[in-house]
């Protein structure tokens, strides 16, 4: 099983779209809210080089933003 982490904020529409995509496909993930946690925000930036959310880490492969095609490819969803 793949290890999936998503870095989010509560008001991010693309974060909500990504989580809905995961739910639709029964994908288990860990969510890290970076809105009020500086250490998690630093962890996210170190992984992605980006300050924007969502940042999705799938077994060390990083996607930034809601990328349905990229998610489908990395998660082997047809």
N, CA, C and O atoms as a printed pandas DataFrame, in Angstrom:
     atom_number atom_name residue_name chain_id  residue_number  x_coord  y_coord  z_coord
0              1         N          UNK        A               1    0.839   -1.186    0.000
1              2        CA          UNK        A               1    0.000    0.000    0.000
2              3         C          UNK        A               1    0.884    1.250    0.000
3              4         O          UNK        A               1    1.894    1.312    0.702
4              5         N          UNK        A               2    0.490    2.234   -0.792
5              6        CA          UNK        A               2    1.266    3.464   -0.912
6              7         C          UNK        A               2    1.046    4.361    0.304
7              8         O          UNK        A               2   -0.047    4.408    0.869
8              9         N          UNK        A               3    2.106    5.072    0.696
9             10        CA          UNK        A               3    1.994    6.048    1.779
10            11         C          UNK        A               3    1.689    7.398    1.140
11            12         O          UNK        A               3    2.463    7.909    0.331
12            13         N          UNK        A               4    0.543    7.963    1.521
13            14        CA          UNK        A               4    0.089    9.219    0.925
14            15         C          UNK        A               4   -0.111   10.249    2.022
15            16         O          UNK        A               4   -0.798   10.004    3.014
16            17         N          UNK        A               5    0.502   11.406    1.823
17            18        CA          UNK        A               5    0.336   12.530    2.740
18            19         C          UNK        A               5   -0.109   13.731    1.921
19            20         O          UNK        A               5    0.433   14.005    0.850
20            21         N          UNK        A               6   -1.105   14.444    2.440
21            22        CA          UNK        A               6   -1.550   15.670    1.784
22            23         C          UNK        A               6   -1.426   16.822    2.785
23            24         O          UNK        A               6   -1.936   16.758    3.903
24            25         N          UNK        A               7   -0.738   17.864    2.350
25            26        CA          UNK        A               7   -0.584   19.090    3.145
26            27         C          UNK        A               7   -1.689   20.045    2.701
27            28         O          UNK        A               7   -1.834   20.332    1.513
28            29         N          UNK        A               8   -2.468   20.536    3.673
29            30        CA          UNK        A               8   -3.662   21.319    3.361
30            31         C          UNK        A               8   -3.799   22.543    4.250
31            32         O          UNK        A               8   -3.045   22.741    5.203
32            33         N          UNK        A               9   -4.796   23.361    3.901
33            34        CA          UNK        A               9   -5.327   24.390    4.796
34            35         C          UNK        A               9   -6.847   24.238    4.759
35            36         O          UNK        A               9   -7.393   23.720    3.785
36            37         N          UNK        A              10   -7.533   24.687    5.814
37            38        CA          UNK        A              10   -8.985   24.487    5.883
38            39         C          UNK        A              10   -9.786   25.183    4.782
39            40         O          UNK        A              10  -10.875   24.722    4.439
40            41         N          UNK        A              11   -9.277   26.273    4.226
41            42        CA          UNK        A              11  -10.048   27.052    3.262
42            43         C          UNK        A              11   -9.688   26.765    1.805
43            44         O          UNK        A              11  -10.235   27.394    0.899
44            45         N          UNK        A              12   -8.789   25.837    1.575
45            46        CA          UNK        A              12   -8.277   25.558    0.232
46            47         C          UNK        A              12   -9.264   24.713   -0.581
47            48         O          UNK        A              12   -9.544   23.568   -0.227
48            49         N          UNK        A              13   -9.784   25.278   -1.660
49            50        CA          UNK        A              13  -10.737   24.559   -2.518
50            51         C          UNK        A              13  -10.076   23.374   -3.212
51            52         O          UNK        A              13  -10.697   22.321   -3.356
52            53         N          UNK        A              14   -8.826   23.530   -3.645
53            54        CA          UNK        A              14   -8.129   22.440   -4.331
54            55         C          UNK        A              14   -7.793   21.291   -3.375
55            56         O          UNK        A              14   -7.732   20.129   -3.778
56            57         N          UNK        A              15   -7.577   21.637   -2.107
57            58        CA          UNK        A              15   -7.369   20.598   -1.088
58            59         C          UNK        A              15   -8.643   19.766   -0.951
59            60         O          UNK        A              15   -8.593   18.537   -0.895
60            61         N          UNK        A              16   -9.774   20.447   -0.898
61            62        CA          UNK        A              16  -11.065   19.750   -0.776
62            63         C          UNK        A              16  -11.328   18.878   -1.997
63            64         O          UNK        A              16  -11.857   17.774   -1.866
64            65         N          UNK        A              17  -10.965   19.362   -3.184
65            66        CA          UNK        A              17  -11.140   18.575   -4.405
66            67         C          UNK        A              17  -10.246   17.324   -4.373
67            68         O          UNK        A              17  -10.667   16.243   -4.784
68            69         N          UNK        A              18   -9.025   17.483   -3.886
69            70        CA          UNK        A              18   -8.111   16.342   -3.805
70            71         C          UNK        A              18   -8.633   15.310   -2.816
71            72         O          UNK        A              18   -8.606   14.111   -3.097
72            73         N          UNK        A              19   -9.107   15.766   -1.659
73            74        CA          UNK        A              19   -9.637   14.833   -0.661
74            75         C          UNK        A              19  -10.902   14.142   -1.169
75            76         O          UNK        A              19  -11.126   12.970   -0.865
76            77         N          UNK        A              20  -11.725   14.845   -1.933
77            78        CA          UNK        A              20  -12.917   14.231   -2.532
78            79         C          UNK        A              20  -12.506   13.158   -3.547
79            80         O          UNK        A              20  -13.131   12.101   -3.625
80            81         N          UNK        A              21  -11.456   13.436   -4.319
81            82        CA          UNK        A              21  -10.928   12.460   -5.278
82            83         C          UNK        A              21  -10.463   11.212   -4.532
83            84         O          UNK        A              21  -10.764   10.092   -4.945
84            85         N          UNK        A              22   -9.726   11.401   -3.428
85            86        CA          UNK        A              22   -9.274   10.263   -2.625
86            87         C          UNK        A              22  -10.461    9.463   -2.095
87            88         O          UNK        A              22  -10.457    8.233   -2.144
88            89         N          UNK        A              23  -11.468   10.159   -1.593
89            90        CA          UNK        A              23  -12.653    9.481   -1.044
90            91         C          UNK        A              23  -13.371    8.680   -2.137
91            92         O          UNK        A              23  -13.769    7.536   -1.920
92            93         N          UNK        A              24  -13.527    9.290   -3.301
93            94        CA          UNK        A              24  -14.198    8.636   -4.435
94            95         C          UNK        A              24  -13.506    7.322   -4.810
95            96         O          UNK        A              24  -14.157    6.366   -5.233
96            97         N          UNK        A              25  -12.192    7.287   -4.650
97            98        CA          UNK        A              25  -11.422    6.118   -5.051
98            99         C          UNK        A              25  -10.951    5.278   -3.851
99           100         O          UNK        A              25  -10.074    4.424   -3.986
100          101         N          UNK        A              26  -11.550    5.537   -2.672
101          102        CA          UNK        A              26  -11.219    4.785   -1.449
102          103         C          UNK        A              26   -9.722    4.763   -1.155
103          104         O          UNK        A              26   -9.154    3.721   -0.828
104          105         N          UNK        A              27   -9.095    5.932   -1.279
105          106        CA          UNK        A              27   -7.664    6.083   -1.030
106          107         C          UNK        A              27   -7.466    6.559    0.406
107          108         O          UNK        A              27   -8.044    7.561    0.826
108          109         N          UNK        A              28   -6.646    5.829    1.148
109          110        CA          UNK        A              28   -6.313    6.211    2.521
110          111         C          UNK        A              28   -5.126    7.163    2.482
111          112         O          UNK        A              28   -4.170    6.947    1.737
112          113         N          UNK        A              29   -5.193    8.222    3.293
113          114        CA          UNK        A              29   -4.120    9.214    3.301
114          115         C          UNK        A              29   -4.005    9.841    4.676
115          116         O          UNK        A              29   -4.912    9.743    5.502
116          117         N          UNK        A              30   -2.876   10.486    4.906
117          118        CA          UNK        A              30   -2.665   11.272    6.117
118          119         C          UNK        A              30   -2.750   12.740    5.719
119          120         O          UNK        A              30   -2.125   13.171    4.750
120          121         N          UNK        A              31   -3.527   13.497    6.475
121          122        CA          UNK        A              31   -3.666   14.929    6.196
122          123         C          UNK        A              31   -2.874   15.726    7.215
123          124         O          UNK        A              31   -2.944   15.462    8.415
124          125         N          UNK        A              32   -2.120   16.704    6.730
125          126        CA          UNK        A              32   -1.361   17.603    7.595
126          127         C          UNK        A              32   -1.797   19.032    7.296
127          128         O          UNK        A              32   -1.547   19.553    6.209
128          129         N          UNK        A              33   -2.446   19.655    8.264
129          130        CA          UNK        A              33   -2.937   21.031    8.136
130          131         C          UNK        A              33   -1.792   21.985    8.472
131          132         O          UNK        A              33   -1.315   22.027    9.606
132          133         N          UNK        A              34   -1.363   22.742    7.479
133          134        CA          UNK        A              34   -0.220   23.648    7.649
134          135         C          UNK        A              34   -0.633   25.068    8.033
135          136         O          UNK        A              34    0.222   25.930    8.230
136          137         N          UNK        A              35   -1.933   25.312    8.139
137          138        CA          UNK        A              35   -2.423   26.674    8.375
138          139         C          UNK        A              35   -1.871   27.282    9.658
139          140         O          UNK        A              35   -1.481   28.449    9.665
140          141         N          UNK        A              36   -1.830   26.517   10.736
141          142        CA          UNK        A              36   -1.375   27.055   12.020
142          143         C          UNK        A              36   -0.225   26.256   12.604
143          144         O          UNK        A              36    0.000   26.274   13.814
144          145         N          UNK        A              37    0.506   25.554   11.744
145          146        CA          UNK        A              37    1.611   24.734   12.226
146          147         C          UNK        A              37    2.851   25.040   11.384
147          148         O          UNK        A              37    3.015   24.524   10.278
148          149         N          UNK        A              38    3.704   25.878   11.928
149          150        CA          UNK        A              38    4.888   26.334   11.203
150          151         C          UNK        A              38    5.822   25.168   10.845
151          152         O          UNK        A              38    6.402   25.150    9.759
152          153         N          UNK        A              39    5.966   24.206   11.749
153          154        CA          UNK        A              39    6.856   23.070   11.495
154          155         C          UNK        A              39    6.353   22.246   10.313
155          156         O          UNK        A              39    7.152   21.826    9.477
156          157         N          UNK        A              40    5.041   22.007   10.227
157          158        CA          UNK        A              40    4.484   21.271    9.094
158          159         C          UNK        A              40    4.617   22.060    7.802
159          160         O          UNK        A              40    4.878   21.487    6.744
160          161         N          UNK        A              41    4.437   23.387    7.886
161          162        CA          UNK        A              41    4.603   24.228    6.702
162          163         C          UNK        A              41    6.043   24.149    6.195
163          164         O          UNK        A              41    6.271   24.069    4.988
164          165         N          UNK        A              42    7.007   24.170    7.102
165          166        CA          UNK        A              42    8.413   24.052    6.710
166          167         C          UNK        A              42    8.690   22.690    6.083
167          168         O          UNK        A              42    9.421   22.594    5.098
168          169         N          UNK        A              43    8.104   21.636    6.655
169          170        CA          UNK        A              43    8.256   20.280    6.106
170          171         C          UNK        A              43    7.723   20.223    4.677
171          172         O          UNK        A              43    8.341   19.628    3.794
172          173         N          UNK        A              44    6.559   20.855    4.462
173          174        CA          UNK        A              44    5.937   20.880    3.134
174          175         C          UNK        A              44    6.832   21.609    2.128
175          176         O          UNK        A              44    7.051   21.119    1.020
176          177         N          UNK        A              45    7.345   22.772    2.514
177          178        CA          UNK        A              45    8.192   23.565    1.618
178          179         C          UNK        A              45    9.494   22.825    1.316
179          180         O          UNK        A              45    9.990   22.871    0.190
180          181         N          UNK        A              46   10.045   22.146    2.317
181          182        CA          UNK        A              46   11.278   21.380    2.108
182          183         C          UNK        A              46   11.052   20.269    1.078
183          184         O          UNK        A              46   11.922   20.005    0.248
184          185         N          UNK        A              47    9.888   19.621    1.131
185          186        CA          UNK        A              47    9.583   18.541    0.188
186          187         C          UNK        A              47    9.295   19.060   -1.214
187          188         O          UNK        A              47    9.734   18.474   -2.203
188          189         N          UNK        A              48    8.550   20.172   -1.295
189          190        CA          UNK        A              48    8.015   20.605   -2.589
190          191         C          UNK        A              48    8.676   21.851   -3.177
191          192         O          UNK        A              48    8.626   22.072   -4.387
192          193         N          UNK        A              49    9.288   22.656   -2.327
193          194        CA          UNK        A              49    9.814   23.938   -2.788
194          195         C          UNK        A              49    8.706   24.964   -3.007
195          196         O          UNK        A              49    8.947   26.032   -3.568
196          197         N          UNK        A              50    7.500   24.642   -2.568
197          198        CA          UNK        A              50    6.330   25.493   -2.812
198          199         C          UNK        A              50    5.680   25.917   -1.499
199          200         O          UNK        A              50    5.760   25.212   -0.493
200          201         N          UNK        A              51    5.032   27.090   -1.528
201          202        CA          UNK        A              51    4.275   27.587   -0.379
202          203         C          UNK        A              51    2.776   27.386   -0.584
203          204         O          UNK        A              51    1.979   27.776    0.269
204          205         N          UNK        A              52    2.394   26.796   -1.682
205          206        CA          UNK        A              52    0.984   26.635   -2.007
206          207         C          UNK        A              52    0.498   25.247   -1.613
207          208         O          UNK        A              52    1.287   24.307   -1.512
208          209         N          UNK        A              53   -0.800   25.128   -1.392
209          210        CA          UNK        A              53   -1.411   23.833   -1.072
210          211         C          UNK        A              53   -2.451   23.505   -2.123
211          212         O          UNK        A              53   -2.942   24.420   -2.785
212          213         N          UNK        A              54   -2.807   22.263   -2.308
213          214        CA          UNK        A              54   -2.258   21.113   -1.597
214          215         C          UNK        A              54   -0.912   20.682   -2.168
215          216         O          UNK        A              54   -0.620   20.866   -3.349
216          217         N          UNK        A              55   -0.114   20.108   -1.291
217          218        CA          UNK        A              55    1.077   19.375   -1.696
218          219         C          UNK        A              55    0.787   17.926   -1.350
219          220         O          UNK        A              55    0.461   17.608   -0.207
220          221         N          UNK        A              56    0.904   17.056   -2.330
221          222        CA          UNK        A              56    0.596   15.643   -2.138
222          223         C          UNK        A              56    1.887   14.851   -2.302
223          224         O          UNK        A              56    2.586   14.976   -3.308
224          225         N          UNK        A              57    2.189   14.040   -1.303
225          226        CA          UNK        A              57    3.372   13.190   -1.305
226          227         C          UNK        A              57    2.887   11.743   -1.408
227          228         O          UNK        A              57    2.250   11.228   -0.490
228          229         N          UNK        A              58    3.193   11.096   -2.531
229          230        CA          UNK        A              58    2.821    9.699   -2.753
230          231         C          UNK        A              58    4.118    8.911   -2.861
231          232         O          UNK        A              58    4.778    8.901   -3.900
232          233         N          UNK        A              59    4.468    8.248   -1.757
233          234        CA          UNK        A              59    5.720    7.466   -1.706
234          235         C          UNK        A              59    6.921    8.284   -2.178
235          236         O          UNK        A              59    7.773    7.774   -2.905
236          237         N          UNK        A              60    6.991    9.547   -1.766
237          238        CA          UNK        A              60    8.126   10.393   -2.114
238          239         C          UNK        A              60    7.997   11.144   -3.424
239          240         O          UNK        A              60    8.831   11.994   -3.733
240          241         N          UNK        A              61    6.962   10.844   -4.200
241          242        CA          UNK        A              61    6.701   11.600   -5.432
242          243         C          UNK        A              61    5.771   12.748   -5.071
243          244         O          UNK        A              61    4.732   12.536   -4.447
244          245         N          UNK        A              62    6.139   13.961   -5.459
245          246        CA          UNK        A              62    5.429   15.164   -5.031
246          247         C          UNK        A              62    4.587   15.747   -6.163
247          248         O          UNK        A              62    5.063   15.933   -7.283
248          249         N          UNK        A              63    3.332   16.028   -5.845
249          250        CA          UNK        A              63    2.438   16.773   -6.740
250          251         C          UNK        A              63    2.005   18.036   -6.005
251          252         O          UNK        A              63    1.747   18.003   -4.802
252          253         N          UNK        A              64    1.928   19.140   -6.728
253          254        CA          UNK        A              64    1.463   20.402   -6.139
254          255         C          UNK        A              64    0.182   20.801   -6.845
255          256         O          UNK        A              64    0.130   20.858   -8.074
256          257         N          UNK        A              65   -0.852   21.078   -6.063
257          258        CA          UNK        A              65   -2.146   21.449   -6.624
258          259         C          UNK        A              65   -2.980   20.211   -6.923
259          260         O          UNK        A              65   -2.512   19.081   -6.780
260          261         N          UNK        A              66   -4.220   20.439   -7.338
261          262        CA          UNK        A              66   -5.094   19.322   -7.688
262          263         C          UNK        A              66   -4.823   18.946   -9.132
263          264         O          UNK        A              66   -5.172   19.682  -10.055
264          265         N          UNK        A              67   -4.196   17.790   -9.319
265          266        CA          UNK        A              67   -3.812   17.298  -10.640
266          267         C          UNK        A              67   -4.428   15.912  -10.797
267          268         O          UNK        A              67   -3.804   14.905  -10.462
268          269         N          UNK        A              68   -5.654   15.868  -11.309
269          270        CA          UNK        A              68   -6.393   14.613  -11.417
270          271         C          UNK        A              68   -5.637   13.584  -12.250
271          272         O          UNK        A              68   -5.573   12.412  -11.878
272          273         N          UNK        A              69   -5.067   14.011  -13.369
273          274        CA          UNK        A              69   -4.313   13.082  -14.232
274          275         C          UNK        A              69   -3.059   12.570  -13.530
275          276         O          UNK        A              69   -2.745   11.382  -13.595
276          277         N          UNK        A              70   -2.357   13.460  -12.868
277          278        CA          UNK        A              70   -1.153   13.061  -12.137
278          279         C          UNK        A              70   -1.462   12.107  -11.001
279          280         O          UNK        A              70   -0.756   11.119  -10.799
280          281         N          UNK        A              71   -2.520   12.406  -10.256
281          282        CA          UNK        A              71   -2.944   11.523   -9.167
282          283         C          UNK        A              71   -3.343   10.155   -9.716
283          284         O          UNK        A              71   -2.951    9.123   -9.171
284          285         N          UNK        A              72   -4.111   10.154  -10.781
285          286        CA          UNK        A              72   -4.553    8.894  -11.379
286          287         C          UNK        A              72   -3.356    8.062  -11.837
287          288         O          UNK        A              72   -3.331    6.845  -11.651
288          289         N          UNK        A              73   -2.376    8.720  -12.431
289          290        CA          UNK        A              73   -1.197    8.014  -12.920
290          291         C          UNK        A              73   -0.406    7.421  -11.736
291          292         O          UNK        A              73   -0.059    6.240  -11.753
292          293         N          UNK        A              74   -0.124    8.237  -10.718
293          294        CA          UNK        A              74    0.684    7.767   -9.584
294          295         C          UNK        A              74   -0.034    6.724   -8.752
295          296         O          UNK        A              74    0.607    5.881   -8.125
296          297         N          UNK        A              75   -1.383    6.772   -8.740
297          298        CA          UNK        A              75   -2.153    5.832   -7.932
298          299         C          UNK        A              75   -2.688    4.653   -8.747
299          300         O          UNK        A              75   -3.413    3.806   -8.225
300          301         N          UNK        A              76   -2.322    4.610  -10.036
301          302        CA          UNK        A              76   -2.759    3.525  -10.921
302          303         C          UNK        A              76   -4.279    3.431  -11.024
303          304         O          UNK        A              76   -4.851    2.342  -10.971
304          305         N          UNK        A              77   -4.921    4.582  -11.171
305          306        CA          UNK        A              77   -6.380    4.644  -11.338
306          307         C          UNK        A              77   -6.676    4.866  -12.809
307          308         O          UNK        A              77   -6.160    5.801  -13.421
308          309         N          UNK        A              78   -7.499    4.012  -13.366
309          310        CA          UNK        A              78   -7.846    4.118  -14.800
310          311         C          UNK        A              78   -9.061    4.988  -14.993
311          312         O          UNK        A              78   -9.501    5.192  -16.124
